[in-house]
Amino acid sequence: MSLLVVGVSYRTAPVELLERLSVPAKEIPGLLTTLLGTPYVREAMVLSTCNRVEVYAEVSAFHGALTDIGSLLAARVGGDLNTLAEHLYMHYDTDAVRHAFSVAAGLDSMVIGEAQILGQLREAYTVARDTDSCGRTLHELAQQALRVGKRVHTETDIDRAGQSVVSAALELGAERFGLAGADGMDFTGTSALVVGAGGMGALAVVTLRRAGVADLTVTNRSFERARRLAASHGATAVPFDQMDEVLATADVVVCATASPGHVLTAERVARAVTGDRRMLIVDLAVPRDVAPDVAELAGVTLVDLERLGAALRAATTDEDVRAAEAIVTEEVTAFQAWLRGTEVAPTVAALRARADDVVSTELRRLAQRRPELTDEQRAEVARTVHRVVQRLLHQPTVRVRQLASEPGGARYAAALRELFGLDTVTASASEALSVSAENVETVDVLHQPDRSESGSPPRTDEEAVS
């Protein structure tokens, strides 16, 4: 079996395309079902955030699955695969594992080291699991990716600045709006409105309060949700249809809703920003909450994800990033070694089953030729023969597992199948994939884990997916 990642991110596509590709949470189960209905996708998980839309899949054929997944993504933007292709990236087998671990570690984030992606990845896994689209391959990948992400944040200072997309966007906004102090952003004495009470909105409320905002208001289409968030942070909640009243006096507005359309239009903002009034608007939503032409209004400073991305791309790597990358490399090697080891498990099981069949056949023949043997004697002969066979098989099977975990180890399982004439599911799957993957540089092929024969993968953090 093989792992394939196909996606689009802030690195490869403009915000306009990302917002069109964005998959609302309520639509993800349906997309997963559609993916499983294609000929080559056997497991699927969708990760859709403000910075990326990615499909993780366990596939039976590389080229066929790539076409199926790419076509589904292209259909979301009303185009064809050729049109979307220039913005797509794909990772296969080892590269797919490395990408998943790098994403979980925050190395592929717009804000390097941000930890929000761990929660987003955990949610993507939970939805896939609840939709029954996540089998053992993606289950193990998600578990290990979450554990690797936590390890990176524990063992390095990659997130020493404590930045998230929210704090980075607000810091950039403060700098451009003239609210940057000696120790960073300083919103002391300002009034702020947060539109949206989800995860981004909640983080915005916390960040603004810490930055000194005196008058903080929260609104959301669900007023009860806005009320709960406001009550937790000493803010005021207002109904969504009363937002214009707060806009008329707010110095800072942070938008982070899941609305499919613009919440703030140029006309709406223009009514609030009159005379010499100034307003900082931070748009954290995908699709965008704020119409692009709002940036053209006098007195308005707009920071959205596109502007934030442009400001952060010049960030340089440091010692902590290199340390995180080293952890990812180490974990990828360990995970791939374990995966290679699982390939031999069905072969070893088939060999032991073949031995059991041979022993059973010979014992039946013995019973026919020597009917005078008592039940006790027959039982003793059976125990003796089984012990002999198990001892003969023990060293070869232990050694082939060890050898199979090394690079190129698949040939040992293949030799075992050839020598004993074994017919296993793994052998058939590998042969079917060999043609599909012939043009792919990565040669490692992921196989579904078989815990009964190969033990557990590298350390699993059950808390990571609880």
Beta strands, then each sheet from edge to edge (+ up, - down):
strand 1: 2-9
strand 2: 41-48
strand 3: 52-59
strand 4: 89-92
strand 5: 180-181
strand 6: 184-185
strand 7: 191-195
strand 8: 215-220
strand 9: 236-239
strand 10: 252-255
strand 11: 279-283
strand 12: 300-303
sheet 1: 2+ 3- 1+ 4-
sheet 2: 5+ 6-
sheet 3: 9+ 8+ 7+ 10+ 11+ 12+
end
